[in-house]
Amino acid sequence: MKEPRVCVQIDGIHGNAYASEALLPSAGVFQIMCPEGTAGGRVDGRVLILNPVSGSQSHVDTVVELGTEHGFDVRKTEKRGDAKRFARDAAPDAGLIAAGGGDGTVNKVVNGIAAANELETTTVAVVPAGTGNNFATNIGIQGINHAFRVIEEGRRRWIDLGTANDQIFVNSCVGGITAEASSKTEPESKANLGVLAYVKSMLATMGSFDSLPLQVETASGPNGKRSQAWDGRAMFVLIGNCRRFTGARTAQANVEDGLLEVTIVEDAAAMNLLSDAALQRLLGRDSNYVVRRRAPSLVIESNRDAITYSLDGEILEAHSLRLETVPRTLQIAVGESYQSDPDTGIF
């Protein structure tokens, strides 16, 4: 029988050894917990890609200090494209890459690993340092210190990724929110309302809203029954991979089932949507303005102009958008509260 190997740390550098080998703390050699899914995997090299201007920007020193203590090579981004480039360059040699920032930073890091064709061999961790940190919350990460505990002790899960016209997104794809409204949305509003903060900002910025004439065609689900196509005028179309769009700020979707959560917000021009309560009712369970679908893929066609989509904060414009899931493609470190099936409460 092949002898099992364990994860070890030698003067801050992570590697592995045979379980029978003597470990000498006096020489700086320690056994550390090897989380589920990593035993025998690649553990050579830890890189933390840090966005120093995300969120309140007060996190930088803490993340650098903790990252260094946990054996990471910390690399700070300075200009657009750095996060993706750093991840692409690091992935061939790093077994673990952490994204320090918000959802946008996570998106860029994952896209960089994918560009290096190293998704199968690289584990991703999230150190939440953005404004809303929606994705981090959905995978059970409760703060910066907790993120590092999860890195050392937490479970690893293989989760789905989404693609929109072949561009990867991790958490969500939101259609209909303008780039201007996105840039003018206040951090406090994003923290309190999540995606609804952008809706509020856009309505306040534009004064009125011209709804989108759309056709949405979803592919057949696991039961083989093709979902009914939707055709009409919508305020927004919201596609969740790891997030479910409800009246709550955060709601985790099942990100291991190979399905996207599709939420179409129909034209609700008669409503006064500038109050937080009205916005939350708009996406509530009893809303008369929401159509929901679950599908492995879908196509959204605009019957007018190109639509602006936000993929985890990254802007894409398209007349026609094809979205698909790539099931269980990304290995990620998750916290204790993460549920593999939130509908049944299975952890």
ABEGO torsion letter per residue (X at the ends): XBBBBBBBBBGGBBBBBBAABBBBAAAGBBBBBBBBGABGBBABEBBBBBBAABEAGAAAAAAAAAAAAAGBBBBBBABBGAAAAAAAAAAAABABBBBBEBAAAAAAAAAAAAAAGAAAABBBBBBBABAAGAAAAAAGBAEAAAAAAAAAABBBBBBBBBBBGGBBBAABBBBGBBAAAAAABBAAAAAAAEAAAAAAAAAAAAGBBBBBBBBBBBBBBAAGBBBBBBBEBBABBBBBAABBBBABABBBBBAAAGBBBBBBBBBAAABBAABAAAAAAAABAABAABBBBBBABBBBBBABBBBBBBBGGBBBBBABBBBBBBBGABBBBBBAABBABAAAGBX
